[in-house]
Amino acid sequence: MPPMSPLLPPDAGRWTLHLHSAELLRVKASTHMTQLMSFHLTLIVLLEGRCLLTRETKTTLMAEESVYVCSPGCTYELTAKGDSPLVAVIQLSLYAPNGDERGLTAADSTSLYQRLAETAVLPPGAASGRCRAICAHFRSPDLFLALRAQADALELLLEVAASPYKNGPDGLEQARRQLEEHPEEPLSTEKLAEAAGLSPRHFTELFKQSYGKSPLEYITRVRLEKAKKLMLSSGRRLKDIAHEVGYEDEFYFSRVFKKEYGFSPSHYISRRKRIIAAYGLADTLGYLLPLDLLPHTAPMHPKWTGYYLTRYGADIPYHQEYGLAEHNRELRLSQLAESKPELIVCPPGISREEFERMSAIASVFTLPSESPGSWRTGLHQLAMRMGMEKEAEAWMTRFDRETAIVRRKLTSSGKAPSILFVRMAGCGLYGLGTPGILDFVYRELGIARPESAPPDAHPDMPVNLQAFDAEDVDQICLLIRQDSITLEYWRKLTRSARWHSLSAVKEGRVHLLSSSPWREYSPIGLERIREQLEADFAENNPCRIRDLSMEKDRNQSYPIN
């Protein structure tokens, strides 16, 4: 038998590990949960309580002493189940010799990840004890304790690689995966419970508590979502689709479908005859939905379009690469051509070359550039293109009516709340810099604009921390860019005496924003922004305070929002 390939090359003794961060996080229930992106190899361990981990689109009920691995570029989200579970999140990378006796180069963590399982189970106490030690010593001023944290992180990584128990023995999670991967199989609750080592009653209770649905409700959702994709992309007979997703009787399948969605499968197919593509960014989806148009292809990413992925992912058969980066242009265009659309809705700023190549595939509609009120022009023009002017007018009338109601709520005490919108990027603070969004917030919703707020058209104008405590600032809404440099600066800032001396911080008047919807200028994006501001600030005026104060744990734990 040939020897197993080692995890590291023969000269691994000259390699070194860089421990980027080691945090104990107290996960709080939040209505504004946002997915994070791992820029380094990330190890996540549950220390206390119950918590769900979503990596990309797969959700797992975490188990203690299991190490969950996220590759660079993976998005993840932690959701509390019960009272504030405690989770360790450790980010690291390896540095390899570069040929120079004294030089090191960042190693390819992606290839390292490929040799690790998604989940590894360690002996009792091993993962939790090591993670607590790493987090306790990571920022120690004592050099040897800091080195101990780095050594413990390397030891943890090697234990994960060597663990004989991969992907977790959690019977509940195995049952959920079986339902996801084989919805066509006739799986009974009794068989699933037996495989999980639980009684049927206890299994059903735990399953619903963990995933929000009973096993029967869960498998029904999985089957119907798969059926919708097949109806839109395969051209098969309804009878064959029903059989493929686990229903022997196509008439029973139709009854279940209508009960779940309010219309029959044939009506669903007839509503989706127009094949439209949403291209590049979330904004394109946010313009189509007010017209009740769901595209056949759209950019789908758990972080940047998570809102649309959760609600409409099963109704969009072709999930396209997200963004307009040049390196994945060929993939985006090939995915676009595969869906054979009649119309492509694309964001502004597309290069001439890319526009011409899209035009060779189908007719192209370009959304207007962001400016105060330009979303109305864009929606009206798109509606004219689709022959749906009445639908657009009806949607905008309802939108204006609901906006007026929220404005009255925000100003019910006679004084509108004053909110400073700030963006953290790199090692600095800047204005949010979205002229269309802030025009809507300040002018249409009536929120007061502080004097210290930078002009909307100058996103690179810095904002000083002193502005947080300005007399005319009631609240601060902060958007933190999700890259390693910015996140490291955020961690340092929140540990500084200067940060904790701010009255806005002491009084819980700093609120974290997520990129979605605050970087999406579209009708649906503005609707979601309005709902969020109403939820956060309209209950009491000047503002309902949402406590974001940093908790203290064994090693200063922080809430995830």
FIDRENTOR-654824 format. One record per residue (C-alpha): x, y, z; residue in one letter. Coordinates in steps of 0.25 Angstrom, whole numbers, plus 2048, in hexadecimal, padded with zeros to 3 digits. Example, Ala and Ser with C-alpha at 12.3 -4.5 7.8 and 13.67 -1.06 7.14 Angstrom:
8317EE81FA 8377FC81DS 
! end
This chain:
800800800M 80680E7FCP 808817808P 7FE82280AM 801830805S 805838811P 7FD845815L 80984D813L 81584C80AP 82384680FP 828854813D 81C85781BA 82585A827G 829867821R 81A86B81FW 813874829T 80587782DL 7FF88582EH 7F3886838L 7EB891832H 7E089183DS 7DB889848A 7CE88E84EE 7C3889858L 7B688D853L 7A988E85AR 79F88C84FV 792895851K 78589384BA 78389E841S 77A8A2836T 7858A882EH 78E89B82DM 79889D822T 7A189281CQ 7B089481EL 7BB890814M 7C7888818S 7D488F812F 7DD884818H 7DB87681CL 7D1876828T 7CE86C833L 7C186E83BI 7BE866848V 7B2867850L 7B686885FL 7A886A866E 79986A862G 792867855R 79686D848C 79386C839L 79F86D82FL 79C871821T 7A786F817R 7A3874809E 79586E808T 797862812K 792863820T 79885B82BT 79385983AL 7A185B840M 7A685084AA 7B0852855E 7BE84D853E 7BC84E844S 7C585783CV 7BE85D830Y 7C7862824V 7C486D81BC 7CD86F80FS 7D287D80AP 7C7884803G 7BC87C80AC 7B1883810T 7AB87F81EY 7A0883827E 79E880836L 79087F83BT 78D87E84AA 78387384FK 77F87785DG 787880866D 794886860S 79D87A85CP 7AC87C85DL 7B4879851V 7C387984EA 7C787F840V 7D687D83CI 7DC88282FQ 7EA87E82BL 7F387C81FS 80087581CL 80D87B817Y 81787380EA 82587480BP 82787D7FEN 8358777FAG 83C882802D 84287C80FE 83C888816R 82F88A80EG 821885810L 815886806T 80688480AA 802876806A 7F68727FED 7EC87080AS 7E286B7FFT 7EA85F7FCS 7EC85D80BL 7DD85D80DY 7DB852803Q 7E284980CR 7D984C818L 7CB84781AA 7BF85181BE 7BE84C82AT 7C7844833A 7C383E841V 7CE83F84BL 7CF837858P 7C783D864P 7CD84A869G 7D784B85EA 7D1855855A 7CA85E860S 7D785E869G 7E086185ER 7D786C858C 7D6873866R 7E5873868A 7E787985AI 7DD88485CC 7E288786AA 7F1888865H 7EF88E857F 7F189C85BR 7F989A867S 8048A5869P 80D89986ED 815895861L 815886866F 806885869L 80488B85BA 80D881855L 80587685DR 7F887B856A 7FF879849Q 80486B84CA 7F7867851D 7F086C844A 7FA86383CL 7F7857845E 7E8859844L 7EA85A835L 7F284D835L 7E884683EE 7DD84A834V 7E5844829A 7E8837830A 7DA835836S 7D4827831P 7C682D834Y 7C2836828K 7B683E825N 7B083B833G 7A8830839P 79C83983CD 790830839G 78683C837L 78F84282DE 791835826Q 782834825A 78184281FR 78B840815R 785833811Q 77883B80EL 77F845806E 78783C7FEE 77D8317FBH 76F8377FCP 76982D7F2E 76B8227FCE 75F81D805P 766821812L 75D81F81ES 75E82782BT 760819832E 76C815829K 77282382AL 771823839A 77781583AE 783819832A 78582583BA 78481C847G 77882384DL 76982084FS 760825844P 75982F84ER 767835853H 76C835845F 76183D840T 76184784BE 77084984AL 77084A83BF 76585583BK 76C85C846Q 77985C83ES 77485F830Y 767866832G 75F85B82BK 75A84D82ES 761842826P 75484181DL 75485081BE 763850818Y 76284580DI 75684B807T 75D858805R 7698517FFV 7618497F6R 7598557F1L 76585E7EFE 76C8537E7K 75F8517DFA 75E8607DCK 76C8607D6K 7698547CDL 75C85B7C8M 7648677C4L 7708607BES 76E8527BAS 7618527B0G 75D8457B6R 74E8417B8R 7488447C6L 7468357C9K 7558327C7D 75983E7D0I 74F8397DBA 75682C7DBH 7648317DAE 7628397E7V 75B82E7EFG 74C82F7ECY 7468227E5E 7398297E2D 73A8367DAE 72C83B7DEF 73083A7EDY 73D8417E9F 73484C7E3S 72C84D7EFR 73884F7F8V 73E8597EFF 7318617EFK 7308607FEK 73E865800E 73E8717F6Y 7308747F3G 7308707E4F 7318647DCS 73E85F7D5P 7388627C7S 7358707CCH 7438717D1Y 74986D7C4I 7408777BCS 7448837C5R 7538807C2R 75287F7B3K 75A88C7B1R 7698887B2I 7708947B8I 77E8957BEA 78389E7C9A 7928A07C7Y 79D8A47D0G 7988AA7DDL 78C8AA7E7A 7868B77E2D 7818AF7D5T 7798A67DEL 7748B27E6G 76E8B87D9Y 7678AC7D4L 7608A77E0L 7578B47E1P 7518AF7D4L 74F8A17D9D 75A89D7CFL 7638927D4L 76F88F7CBP 7748827C6H 7828857C9T 78788F7D3A 7948927DBP 7938897E8M 79D88A7F3H 79A887802P 79F894807K 79D89E7FCW 78F8997F8T 78B890804G 77E897805Y 77A8937F7Y 7818857F8L 778882804T 76B8867FER 76C8847EFY 77887A7EDG 76F86E7EAA 7688777E0D 77487B7D8I 77A86E7D1P 7878757CDY 79087B7D8H 79A8847D2Q 7A78897D7E 7A68967DFY 7AD8A37DCG 7B38AA7D0L 7C28A67D2A 7C98A37C6E 7CF8967CAH 7C288F7CAN 7BC8967BER 7BD88A7B5E 7B68817BFL 7AB88B7C1R 7A988D7B2L 7A987E7AFS 79E87C7BAQ 7968877B4L 7968817A6A 7928737ACE 7858797B2S 78187E7A4K 77A88B7A9P 7718947A1E 7768A07A9L 7828A37B2I 7818AD7BDV 78E8B37C0C 7948BD7CAP 79A8CA7C5P 7A98CB7C3G 7AB8BF7BAI 7B78C07B1S 7B48C27A2R 7BA8B479FE 7B18AD7A9E 7A58B47A4F 7A78B0796E 7A98A179AR 79C8A27A2M 7958A8796S 79989C78DA 792893797I 78589B799A 77F8A979AS 7858B17A5V 77F8BB7AFF 7898C37B7T 7848C97C4L 7878D87C7P 7938DD7CFS 7908E07DDE 78B8EE7E0S 7808F47E9P 7738ED7E4G 7798E67D8S 7728D97DDW 7658DE7D9R 76A8E17CBT 7708D47CAG 7648CC7CEL 75B8D47C5H 7648D27B9Q 7658C37BCL 7568C27BDA 7548C97B0M 75E8BF7AAR 7558B37AFM 7488B97ACG 7458BA7BBM 7438C97BEE 7368C77C7K 73E8BD7D0E 7498C77D2A 7408D27D5E 7388CA7DFA 7458C57E6W 74A8D47E7M 73D8D97ECT 73D8CE7F7R 74C8D17FAF 7498E07FCD 73D8DD805R 7458D480EE 7518DE80ET 7488E9812A 7438E081EI 7528DD822V 7558EC821R 74A8EF82BR 74F8E5835K 75D8E9834L 7598F8837T 74D8F5840S 7538FD84CS 755909843G 764907842K 76A8FE838A 7768F583CP 7838FA837S 78C8EF832I 79A8EF82DL 79D8E4822F 7AB8E0822V 7B38D581BR 7C08CF820M 7CA8CB815A 7D88C7817G 7DD8CF823C 7D48DB822G 7C68E0823L 7BE8E6818Y 7B18EB814G 7A88E080FL 7A88E7801G 79B8E27FAT 7948EE7F5P 7878E77F1G 7868DF7FEI 7898EB807L 7808F47FFD 7758EA802F 7788E9811V 77A8F8814Y 7708FE80AR 7658F4809E 7658ED816L 7688FB81DG 7748F6826I 77C90282AA 78A904824R 79590882DP 79E913829E 7AA90A82AS 7A590081FA 7AE901813P 7A7904806P 7A18F87FFD 7A98FA7F2A 7B68F97FAH 7B88EB7FFP 7C78EC802D 7C58F880CM 7C98F481AP 7C18F4826V 7C78F6834N 7C38EF840L 7C08FC846Q 7B48FD83DA 7AE8F1845F 7AC8FA851D 7A890684AA 79C90D850E 79390C844D 7958FD842V 78B8F4849D 7908E7843Q 79B8E183AI 7998D6830C 7A68D082CL 7A98C7820L 7B68BE822I 7BC8B9815R 7BF8AA816Q 7CD8A9813D 7D98A581CS 7DF8B381DI 7D28BA821T 7CE8AF82AL 7DB8AF831E 7DA8BE833Y 7CC8BD838W 7D18B3843R 7DC8BC847K 7D38C8847L 7C98C1850T 7D48BE85AR 7D98CC85BS 7D68D6866A 7D38E085CR 7C78D8857W 7C28D4865H 7C38E3869S 7B88E785EL 7AB8EA864S 7A48E4858A 7AB8D785BV 7A88D786AK 7998DA867E 7988CF85CG 7958D9851R 79E8D3847V 7978C983EH 79D8C0834L 7988BF825L 79A8B481BS 79E8B580DS 7908B0809S 7888B8807P 7918C480AW 7998C37FER 78D8C07F4E 7868CB7EEY 7798C67E9S 76A8C67ECP 76B8BA7F4I 7788BE7FBG 7728CB7FFL 7658C4804E 76E8BB80DR 7768C7812I 7698CE816R 7648C281DE 7728C1825Q 7718D0829L 7638CE82DE 7668C2836A 7728C983CD 76E8D783EF 75F8D983DA 75A8D284AE 75F8DD853N 7648EB84FN 76F8F084FP 7738E184DC 7728D4852R 77F8D0857I 7848C2853R 78F8BD85DD 79C8BA855L 7A58BB861S 7B08B2861M 7AF8A786BE 7BA8A2874K 7BE893874D 7CA88C878R 7D189386CN 7C889F869Q 7BD898860S 7B58A1856Y 7A789F851P 7A589B842I 79A8A483CN 
! end
